[in-house]
Amino acid sequence: MTDDTQSGSEREVSEGRNQTQVLEVEGLGHSFGDVDVFSDLSFSLAEGTVTALVGPNGSGKTTLLRAVLGLLDPDEGRVEIERSPDSGRRIGYLPQSPAFRPAFTVEETLQFYADLLEKEVDVSAVLDRVGLSQVPDRRVDALSGGMTRLLGVGQAILGDPGLVVLDEPTGDLDPRMTEYVFDVVADLADDGMGILLATHNLTGAGEADDVLLLDHGDVVMSGSPADFVARTEAEDFRGAFLELTGGEEGAVSIGGADREGEAVGETDADGAADSAAPSAGVQAPGGDDE
Ligand code: ADP
């Protein structure tokens, strides 16, 4: 992975190409009773790019994802999702806590979901893409939290949807597995998928092509990680985020693992199992087998 301040703008897919927009959100507004979650929210997401949705708890990330997924009918605005020409599936989704049938193996799980799609799917290729190709026969109830999340990513990309929505794909994962999941996500974007992910992980968000920062229902800022840095006194995306959301103390609700250290609220309950994952079959990038 590359430096926080540069990686988003460095991705070659972002530059100089006429990219198809896989998602267009225009004038979105929604309230729950007296709670205005957001209003007049607009953004678009191009194929082959990653947009990270960041913001403190309660800032509206889940509500926005639900509107994009069509699980919530927003009060105002519209959501348009392009169907890529060679794909039968418009949108893939990884929920925050994916749950699978415990007695199924990894491969059976993906095959089960693949059989629901119109298009034929090469399940072993999907296992390969998410780094689970060495554990196809492992039962789901024997997977670490990180491997379960990778299986969830595999489920989300079955059928090659143009748009993939990932809700906290690295929540509760240890730093090594977190980095691995973000590498998988970057590879998926390099293969052409448009990825919208909600995350508390500032290192991962700093590697996205675009970041949408929500706070109390307002879009505080959107742009590349480098734009965030340029707008503030900070030296990197993490610093820019903290400056824009009120500093370390102001951001007490921002949790999640960070590669430089432990951010507030990090839990490593999953850590031991995930640290063991590569030797148990998940191939870390670059052949790192530790
Ligand atoms: P985030 O995902 O960023 O934590 P949410 O989208 O879950 O934020 O919530 C945004 C705001 O909307 C919060 O104030 C939350 O309490 C409120 N909210 C979310 N869902 C509901 C609901 N079903 N009914 C009432 N209020 C809700």
Boltz pocket constraint, residues with backbone or C-beta under 6 A from the ligand:
constraints:
  - pocket:
      binder: B
      contacts: [[A, 32], [A, 35], [A, 37], [A, 55], [A, 56], [A, 57], [A, 58], [A, 59], [A, 60], [A, 61], [A, 62], [A, 63], [A, 64]]
      max_distance: 6.0
